[in-house]
Amino acid sequence: MLAAMGYEIYHVAGWWCRIDPYRVVSEFLSASNLLPEAHKRLVTSRFETIDDYICDYCGNPLSRWDEEGIQDVEHEGQILVVHWCCAEQLWDRSH
């Protein structure tokens, strides 16, 4: 009905809204052309399913509510996707 009224419809899985609302909003803003570059602010978009949202450092589930919620960190020659607090711990250990 909304599409028939001229509204653009954006479908997203409900779990994605709970786990990574920042990504949902960023991708919507890019797809709708309101902020075409918004998706480029995402640290990583390698996550395809809810099971992929796991911290490479502590092994606990990840969620992203803002730009800093998930961090890419170089550690021992590899890029880890971690919580912001795990990124701080890794940074403290290396300095």
C-alpha positions as CSV (number, residue, x, y, z in Angstrom):
1,M,0.0,0.0,0.0
2,L,2.8,2.4,0.8
3,A,4.6,1.6,-2.4
4,A,1.4,2.3,-4.3
5,M,1.3,5.7,-2.6
6,G,4.7,6.5,-4.0
7,Y,6.8,5.6,-0.9
8,E,10.1,3.9,-1.4
9,I,10.3,0.7,0.7
10,Y,13.5,-0.5,2.4
11,H,13.4,-4.1,3.7
12,V,15.8,-5.2,6.5
13,A,15.9,-8.2,8.8
14,G,14.6,-7.4,12.3
15,W,17.7,-8.9,13.9
16,W,19.9,-6.5,12.0
17,C,18.0,-3.6,13.6
18,R,18.7,-4.9,17.0
19,I,22.4,-5.9,16.5
20,D,23.6,-3.2,14.1
21,P,21.2,-0.3,13.8
22,Y,24.0,2.0,12.8
23,R,24.6,-0.1,9.7
24,V,20.9,-0.2,8.9
25,V,20.6,3.6,9.1
26,S,23.9,4.1,7.1
27,E,22.8,1.8,4.3
28,F,19.4,3.3,4.2
29,L,20.8,6.8,3.9
30,S,23.1,5.6,1.1
31,A,20.4,3.6,-0.7
32,S,17.9,6.5,-0.5
33,N,20.5,8.9,-1.8
34,L,19.9,11.2,1.2
35,L,23.6,10.8,2.2
36,P,25.2,8.7,-0.6
37,E,28.5,8.3,1.2
38,A,27.0,7.2,4.6
39,H,27.8,3.5,4.0
40,K,31.5,4.4,3.7
41,R,31.7,5.3,7.4
42,L,31.1,1.7,8.4
43,V,34.2,0.1,9.8
44,T,33.3,-3.3,8.3
45,S,30.4,-4.8,6.4
46,R,31.8,-8.3,6.3
47,F,28.9,-9.5,8.5
48,E,26.3,-11.4,6.6
49,T,24.4,-13.2,9.4
50,I,23.8,-12.6,13.1
51,D,26.4,-15.4,13.8
52,D,29.1,-13.2,12.2
53,Y,28.8,-10.5,14.8
54,I,31.5,-12.0,17.1
55,C,34.4,-10.0,18.6
56,D,37.7,-11.4,17.2
57,Y,39.4,-10.6,20.5
58,C,37.1,-11.6,23.4
59,G,34.7,-13.9,21.4
60,N,31.5,-12.2,22.7
61,P,28.7,-10.9,20.5
62,L,29.2,-7.5,18.9
63,S,26.6,-4.8,18.4
64,R,27.0,-1.3,16.9
65,W,24.8,1.6,18.0
66,D,27.1,4.3,16.8
67,E,30.2,4.9,14.6
68,E,32.6,3.6,17.2
69,G,30.8,0.5,18.4
70,I,32.8,-1.8,16.3
71,Q,36.5,-1.2,15.5
72,D,39.0,-2.6,13.1
73,V,42.3,-3.0,14.9
74,E,45.7,-4.3,13.6
75,H,47.1,-6.8,16.0
76,E,50.1,-9.0,15.4
77,G,49.9,-8.5,11.6
78,Q,46.2,-9.1,11.2
79,I,43.1,-7.0,11.2
80,L,40.7,-7.8,14.0
81,V,37.1,-6.7,14.3
82,V,36.4,-5.9,17.9
83,H,34.4,-4.0,20.5
84,W,35.6,-0.5,21.2
85,C,36.6,-1.6,24.7
86,C,38.6,-4.5,23.3
87,A,40.3,-2.1,20.9
88,E,41.3,0.0,23.9
89,Q,42.7,-3.1,25.7
90,L,44.7,-4.0,22.6
91,W,46.0,-0.5,22.2
92,D,47.0,-0.4,25.9
93,R,48.9,-3.7,25.6
94,S,50.8,-2.5,22.6
95,H,51.9,0.8,24.0
